[in-house]
Amino acid sequence: MPTQNLAAIILAAGKGTRMKSSLPKVLQPLAGSPLAAYPIQSSQQLGCSPIVMVVGHQSELVQETFSAQELLFVEQAQQLGTAHAVQMAQPVLNDFSGTLLLLCGDVPLLRQETLQQLLTDHQQAGAVVSVLTATMENPTGYGRIIRKGDCVEKIVEEKDTSAEEKKVQEINTGLYALEAPLAFELLAQIGNQNAQGEYYLTDIISLAREQGHRVVASILNDSAESMGINDRVQLSQAAKILRQRINHDHMVAGVTLIDPDATYIDSKVMIGADTTIYPGAQLRGTTTIGCHCTIEAGAVIDSCTIGDHSIIKAGSALEGSTLGEHSTIGPMAHLRPGTILKGHNKIGNFVETKKAVIGLHSQASHLTYIGDAELGKNVNLGCGTITCNYDGVNKHKTIIEDDVFVGSDSQLIAPVTIGRNSLIGAGSTITKDVPADALALARTAQKTISGWRNRNKK
């Protein structure tokens, strides 16, 4: 670890007006997680304790979103600048002595190695304040790093820069390492005599130098890591960078992506080796895919667990489902939440399942609905089978025991149990339980009227 005493402050109070969204900026989704989830994850991986999040706009929603994380929340009711935001964290850090890592809730692309380097540079220099900087060809909108020789003299915000300072290409990323409690003493001395009338955290650089404290700049090699997300254009740019990283890591780990630029994998997805994923596939949420699987073009899989050697064919949609090994789905199948396949199953084209537990080697090859049902092993559902689970008021369960064969175009009116090794004749509407080893037929007798067609032609 870079330091024994390490805490983090994450600034997440802004509204994000340019997003034009009902959600606060730090909750905008990026590769399956809210923006602020990324600095939270980085802080946790570095071992920061405590982690303090400064909230403001829609603070209750932000706190609710991250309630499962071990965070301390403080509120910045008035948006009076970045220095003021950091000061809001002081009451919960009064007893902390060590290094504060200051992160932004809208800067999601920082690599772990970058933050570790910032902390290492900070410690090795014995600095009180360290700032992460980057060089940009077009630095418009960023605070400029003003140096005197190799030393950082001050940071000037864009709106306060002179014509000469605007030419400087080294920018402030807004990310710092600060020594507490001294940093809070410096923050208390910052004024708001600037174009915005705000308390700028950047002023801590010049204050620290004036008082003889060591100030260090840690230079970021890839400026894209420091990208702040302010609108949906930047959100899409960050998503592209993050997807490239995610896809690269999966390929290095043994996953084949036929076209990485057209494959969309969320940050929490896990994939086993020797799995092949075709273009247009979208793997979302907490999905876990085993080894030796095939995910064909256009499949959408959200928060599912898929066993080894399974095939998800083109155009299928799966959500909240668990598939055992050697399962084959689709094409164009729809597995809804609560679906559990025990393994070696076939769910074919235009089959829909919902809250269905389906036993080993059971199958529904096409044009079937299985809802609120429990199927045993070796069950075959013929084309057009429907478990009629809803009576207009309540949902009811269908139980189909082992080795049952259901003929095509059958309706099973729940609640109903089909006994093991029984057979349902095609075209039947089953309203009563069927015992084991039985044949059940429920059709009207066929009536044939000879010559009817010719007699009724106009």
N, C-alpha and C positions, 0 to 999 in steps of 0.2 A: 504494500500500500504506500502511496506517496506521502501520507502523513498519518500520525496516530490520532490527532484531534481534527476531525474534518466534518464540517456541517455544510448544508446547502440552503441557499435562498433562491426560490424560483419566482420570478415576477410574472404574475398572471392576472393583473387587475384590469387590463385594457378592454375596451368595448370592441374594437375592430370594425370601425364604421365602414371602411372600404370593402369589407366582406359583403355588406348589404344582406345581412342574415339575422334571423331571430336568435341564433346561437352566438354566445360570446366567442371571440376569436380562438381562444385556447382550446375550445371544444370542437373546432372544425375537424372532420375526419380526414386522416391521412394514412393510407395503407392499413385500414382496419382499426386504427387507434386514434384518440383525440390528439391534437398537436402537443399539448402539455404532457402527454404520457411519455414522450421521448426524453425530455430532460429529467422527468421523475425516474425513469428507468436508468438513465446514466448515473444519477445521484446514488441510487440504490446499489448499482454495480460497483461504484467507487467506495462504498461503505460509509457514506455520509450519514451522520446521526447527531442531531435531528435534521429532518428536511422540512423547511418552512416554506409554505406557498403563500404569497401575498395575493389576495383576491380582491375584487372590486365589483366590476360589472357582473350582474347576475351571480353574485357570490354564492348564494344557496345552491344553485344548479351546479356550479363548479365543484363545490364541496361534496355534493351528493354523488357526482360522477366519480370522484376520486376517494370516496369514503372508505373503500376497501384497502387503500394504501395507508402506510404508516406515516402520515403527514401531520404537521401542525399548520393550522390555517390562521392567518391574521388578515384583517380587512383594511384596505386603503379606501376609505369612504370618499375622500376628495382626491382627484388626480392632480397632484401638485409636482410631479416630476419623479425621475428615477431615484434620486437621493432620498426623497421623501418616502418612496415606496420601500426602500431598504430599511429606513429608520422604523417603519411599522413593525419590522421583525425584531427589533431590539428587546422589547419586553420579554419575549420568550427565549431570548439568547443571553440574558443577563448573566447567567452562570457559566456561559460557554467561553472557553479560552482556547484559541487555535485558529485554524484556517477556515474562512468562509468561502465556499465556491458559489459565485453568483451567476445564475443561469436565467434565461428568458423562456417563458412558456411558449413563445411563437418561433423558437429557433430549434427545429427538430433534427437537423442533419449532422450535428456534431458527432464525430467518432469518439469512442472511448480513448483511443490512443492520443487524440488531440487534447482532451481534458487532462489526461495523465501527464502529458508533456508540460502543459500550463502549470500544473501543481509542482512538477519537478523543477522547472525553471524558477518558480517562486521560492521554493525551499532552498535550492542551492545558492540563490542570490541573497538569501536572508532578507527578502523584500517584505515591506508592509503592504504594498499595493502592487499587483501585477495585472496587466491587461492583455487580452488576446487580440492581436492585430492581424490584418490581412492586406494584401495589395490588390487593388482593382483598377482596371483600365478606365472604367467610368465610375468614379466614387460618389457621384451625385446622390445626395440624400443621407450620406453617412458623415459622422463626426471624423475630423482629420487628426492624425497623430502628428504633432509638431515636435520635432527633435532638435536638440542642441548637440551636434556631434552624434554619438551613438546613444545618447541618453534621451529618454522621453521627457520633454519639458511640460507639455500640457496636451489636452484634447480640446479641440474647438468644434462645437456643433455646427452643422451645415448652415443654419440661418445666421450664425454669428461670424462666419468666416470672411476674411478679407479676400480681395481678388487674387492675391498671391497664395493664400492658404488654400483656396479652391483648387489649385493646381496639384496639391499633394495627393498622392494616390494610396498612401498607407492609411487605412481606416480603422476605426474602433468597432469591434464586433459586438460590444456591449456585454462581454463576458469577462469576469474578473476573479482573481483570488485576493482575498483581503484578510489581514490579521486582526482578529478580535481579542480584546475589546477596543484596541486602539483605533480601528476603523470607524467605530461608532463615535468616538471623540472627534475625529476629523469630519464626519458627516454633519455633526452638530454645528460646525463652523461654516458650512456652505450657505451662500446667499442665493438670491434669485434675480440678480441684476443682469438680465439677458433679454434677448428678443422675445422669448416666450413667457417670461416672468415665472419660470419654474426653477425648482431646485435640481440642478444637474448632477448626477453621480460623477460625470466626467471631471468635475472640478476637484475631485479628491486627489487627482494626479498632481496638479500644481500645488495644492495645499500640503501634500505629503513631502514634496520636494523642498518647498520653502522651509519646512520644519526639520529638514535634515534626514528624512526617512528614505529608505531605499525603494525606488520604483523601477519595475522591470516590464519590458514588453516581450511577450512570447509570440513569435510570428507563425501564423497559420499558413501552411503550404497551399492548401486548396481552399480558395475563398468561398467556393460553393457551400462548404460546410457551415458557414456563418450566415447563410441566407435567412433573413427574417421574413415571415409570411404575413403580408398585409392585405392581399386581395386573392381572388380565386385564380388569377393568372399565375401568381407566385405559388399558390397551393398546388396547381397542376405541375409546375416545373419541379417543385420539391418531390411530388409523387413519382415523377419519372426518374429522378435521381435515386430515390429510395427503392423503387422497383428494380432498377438496375443492380443495386447492391444486393437486394434480397435474392434475385435470380442468380447472380454470380455466386453467392454463397451456396445455394442449392446445387448448382452445377458442379462446383468444386467438391461438394459432398457426395457426388455420384448420381445426381438426378439429370435426366436428359430433357432439355427444353428444345423442341424443334425450332421455335422462333422466339427467343427470349423477349424481343421487343413487343411481341403480341401476346404475352403471357402475364397474367395479373395475379400476383400472390401477395396476400397480406403478411404483415410482419410477424404474426404469431403462428403462422402455419408451419407444420412439421411434415417432412416428406422423407420416406425411406429410399435407400439406394436402389438403383436399377429401375426406378419408376420413370415412365416416359409421359411427358405432357405436351399436348398438341396446341397449336395457335388458337387464341380466343378463349382458352380456359380461364375461369376466374375462381381462385381458391381463397375463401374469405374466412374471417373470424378465427376461431380456435381449431380449425380443421387439422386433423392428423391423418396422413396417408401412409400406408405401409410400403413394403418393398415389392418390387416387380409388378407394380400396378401400371395400368394404362388409363390416362385421362384424355379423352378425345376432344376434338374441336368444339368450342362453344359450350362445354359443360360448366355449370355454375354450382359450386359446392360451398356451403356455408355452415361452419361449425359442426362438421361431421367427423366421425372416426371410421376409416376404411381399412379393412384388413388386407394382408398380403395377397398378391396375385389376383387382385380384383380389376375389373374393367368397367369404366364409366364411359358409355358410348355417347356419340355426338348429341348435343342439344339437351341433355338431361339436366334437371335441376334437383339438387338435394339440399335439405336444410335440417339441422338438428337430428340427424340420423346416425345409427351405428350399424356398420356392415361387417359381417364376419369374412374370413378369407375366402378367396375363389368366388366372389360374388360378381355377377354380370348385370349391369343396369343399362336400360335403354336399347336403342336410341329414343330420345324424346320421352323419357320417363320422368315422373315427378314424385320424389320421396319427401314427404312433409314431416314436421317435427314429431318425435316419438316413434318413428319407425326403427325397428330392430330386426336385422337379418342375422340369423345364427351362423350362416356360412354355406357356401356351395349353392347359392340361390340365384335364380334368374328372374329379374323383373324387366319385362320387355317393353316394346314401344307403346306409348300412350297408356301406360299403367300408372295409377296414382295410389299412393299409400299414405295413411295418416294414423298415428297411434296404433301401429300394427306390429305385432311380434310374430315373426315368421321363422319356422323351424328349419333345421338342416335339410338341404336338398329339395326344398319346396319352391314352386315356381308359379309365376303368372306371366305368360308370354306376351299378351297383348290385350289392349282395350278393356282394362279391368280396374275397378275401384275397390280397395281394401281399406276400410276405416274402422277404428275401434274394434280390432279383431285380434284373435290369437290363433295362429296356425301351428300345427304340429309338424313333424318331419314327413318328407316325401309326399307332400300335398301338391296336387296339380289343379290349378284353376283355369278352366277353359275361357276362350275369348268371350268378352262381354259379361263376365261375372261381376255382380255388384253385391257388396255387403251393405244392406240398407240400414244404416245405423241411427238415423234421425227420424223421429216421428212427428216433428214439428214443434215439440216441447223439450224432449229429453234425448240424450244420446244413449244407445244401447250396444251391448257387446255381442259379437259373433265368435263362437268357439268352433274351430274345425280341428278335429283330432288327427292323429297320424294316418298316413296312407289313404287319405280321402281323394277321390277324383270327382271334380265338379264339372259337369258338361257345359258347353257354351251357352251363353245367353241365359244364365240362371241368376235369380235374385234370391238372396238369403235375408229374410226379414228378421232383424234382431229385436229382442234377444232370442238367440237360437243356438243350439249345439248340434253339430254334425258328428256323429260317432265314428270311431276309428274304422278304417277299411270299408267305409260305405261309398256308394256311388250316387251322384245326383244326376238324373237324366237331363239332357240338354233342353233348354227352354222352360225349366221348372221355376216356380215361385214357391219357395219353401218357407212356411210360416210356423211349423212345429218341429220340435227336436226329432232328429233322425237317429235311430239306434245303430250300434256297431254292426258291420257286415251286411247292411241293408241296401236295397235299391229304392230310392225315393223319386217318384214322378209326380208332377203337379201341372198337368196340361188339360185343356179341354179336348174332347175327342175330335179328330179331324173329320170334317164333313166335305164331301166332294159332290158337286152338282154337275152332271154331264151336260154339255152343250150350252151352258149358261152364257158363255162369252159371245157365241154367235147370235143367240136370241136377243141379247141386250145391246148389240152394236147399233149405232144410229146410221 
